[in-house]
Amino acid sequence: MPSVREFPLPDLGEGLTSAEIVRWLVEVGEVIVVDQPVAEVETAKAVVEVPCPYGGVVTARFGEAGTEIPVGAALVTVAVAPEPGAEQASGSAAGSASGSASGSASGSGNVLVGYGTTEGGGGARRRRVGATALAERHQPPAPVAAPVPVPVPVPVAAVPAVISPLVRRLAREHRIDLATLSGSGPDGLILRADVERRISAPAEPRPDQRPDQRPEESSPEPELIPLRGAARLAAERFARSRHEIPDATCWVDADATGLLAARDALNADPKQPRIGLLPLLARICTAALARHPELNSTVVTGPDGTPTGIRRNQAVHLGFAAQTERGLVVPVVRDAHRLSSEQLAAEMARLVAAARAGRLSPAELTGGTFTLNNYGVFGVDGSTPIINHPEAAMLGVGRIVAKPWVVDGQLAVRQVVQLSLSFDHRVCDGATAGGLLRLVADAVESPTALLRHL
């Protein structure tokens, strides 16, 4: 007879201890196959589908959309058909149907890092049946001991049809109960427009509100916004960086007119892929780190946090800050020192697209050795970047703006940028950090000078 197996939330990546349920992909009473995704969850790094290693009938779901559950806690339970050998041992004549069911009942073991295990599992046709029906289907023909009914927990309450975490957050910020909304999307899916319509609708007066009192006269209560996902991970890293790393920052203004001219020259041929400023700055960084490898290092600490050594990284895994709707993420370009400017542009564009879609894997978000932060896109001139722990340095790039600049003893209007370098003082002194920053600034002012170091 079927046995009920519990499927816990698997380890979804390095450093992750919990995940938030975005939406359920199966219903209680639904038949699933091995490796079929059962839920879509949001971690601190990405939104992923979690496949179940068992095939059978879903008997319970644990948690509703928006619930955060720890790694190892039960996600679903599945009524699994017995193995053919077990049926034969009990004297039952197993048919071809039970043989096929047993194939879906055995666990695949493919959800160690939880990013989907098979292509075909998610596309299987779904049916809703009861757990009792599954037990009857595999009942032995000869009368034996009375079967023990499989306990089926009471199905969880229906949750609002919401897919996008942004829609849930918008509703939460405006204290809107999604269960009270009727979705205008396919199959009643609640869209952002539905929430915005409720926000713009006139507020209904409270029962205790005077007829002449306007709704805005009441003071709104403060709202506690929990730190989850990427926001929580970023907060932990910022605090750890400030707590553990004795950082210092140096900065310099540079004339970026030459860099802009070089970019325009590279993009003059419309048949060639376009190269932006960020890939050019990334290429400059890899060349500078080759001259100053101390800043491509990691401080090694003992169990008590005491520094015990400095690991000099031979490869440059370049992280770059990317702002998405889910918050700030830092995708990593592996072996950036081996890539040309055109290759860097292609890889960075791919990572940015994946970041905005929330589909970056943990491998694409970890393992960086140096970070490039272009905060100039927000219209600011400078900053003191917080080092991305456990790296040793971060280069910040401000906006490029027209300013008066002295050229050959004459005042001229040039395109000026401020460069900031935050570095871990344990890996080098100020002279080394200043040397790297000066090399970067020289390459920004005269990109052809970079050829000397390539």
Protein Blocks (a to p, Z undefined) as FASTA:
>chain_A
ZZddddddddfbehiabdcdfbdcbdehiacdehiafbdcddfkbccddddfbecddfbd
eddehiacdehiafbdcdddddfklmmmnopacdfklmmmmmmmpcghlamnonojbfkl
mmpccddddfklmmmmmgcfbdcddddddddddddddddddfblklmmmmmmnopafklp
ccfbehhiacfklmmmmmmpccdddfklcfklcfklpccdddddddehjllmmmmmmmmm
mmmmccddddddddfklmmmmmmmmmmpmkbccddfklmmmmmmmmmmmmmmmlmcccdd
dfkopafbdcddfbdcdddddddfkbccddddehkllpcfklmmmmmmmmmmmmmnopac
fklmgoiabdcddfklnopabdcdddddfbfbdcdddddddddddeehiacddddddddd
dddfklpcfklmmmmmmmmmmmmmmmmlmmmmZZ
